[in-house]
Amino acid sequence: MTILNLTVTGMTCGHCEKAVKQAIKGVDANAAIEINRTENLVVVDTAEAAETIVAAITAEGYPASQGT
């Protein structure tokens, strides 16, 4: 598993967090996810490539990029 630190913008409420989590789980059902929407931070422990996770979140309508 790899820990990804992602910047995800546009999350303003619990529904947004749920949508982002569902997008990630759609790619990796076993992913561990932590979201801090006030800092636009999503931490994902996953076996999938960062590009795959970022693409899933972006497709859900939340711009995402891999942070540092």
C-alpha positions in Angstrom: 0.0 0.0 0.0 1.1 3.6 -0.7 0.1 6.7 1.2 -1.1 9.5 -1.1 -1.4 13.1 0.0 -3.9 14.7 -2.4 -5.2 18.2 -2.7 -8.9 18.2 -3.5 -10.8 21.4 -3.9 -14.5 22.0 -4.0 -15.4 19.9 -0.9 -17.8 22.1 1.2 -19.9 19.6 3.2 -20.3 16.1 4.4 -22.0 15.1 1.1 -18.9 16.2 -0.8 -16.7 14.1 1.5 -18.9 11.1 0.9 -18.8 11.6 -2.8 -15.0 11.7 -2.8 -14.8 8.6 -0.6 -17.2 6.7 -2.9 -15.1 7.7 -5.9 -12.0 6.3 -4.3 -13.7 3.2 -3.0 -14.9 2.6 -6.6 -11.3 2.2 -7.6 -10.0 0.5 -4.5 -12.5 -0.9 -2.1 -9.8 -1.5 0.5 -8.4 2.0 0.6 -8.1 3.8 3.9 -9.2 7.4 3.5 -8.9 10.5 5.7 -10.4 13.8 4.7 -9.7 17.3 6.0 -11.9 19.5 3.9 -10.8 22.8 5.6 -7.3 22.1 4.3 -8.5 20.5 1.0 -6.5 17.4 2.0 -7.3 13.8 1.3 -4.9 11.1 2.5 -5.4 7.7 0.9 -3.6 4.5 1.8 -4.1 2.5 -1.4 -2.6 -0.1 -3.7 -3.7 1.9 -6.8 -1.6 4.4 -8.7 -1.9 8.0 -7.7 -3.1 8.9 -11.3 -6.0 6.4 -11.0 -7.2 7.8 -7.7 -6.8 11.4 -8.9 -8.8 10.6 -12.1 -11.6 9.0 -10.1 -11.9 12.0 -7.8 -11.8 14.5 -10.7 -14.4 12.5 -12.6 -16.7 12.9 -9.6 -16.4 16.7 -10.1 -13.7 17.6 -7.5 -10.4 18.9 -8.9 -7.6 16.8 -7.4 -3.9 16.7 -7.6 -1.1 14.9 -5.8 0.4 17.0 -3.1 3.8 17.0 -1.7 
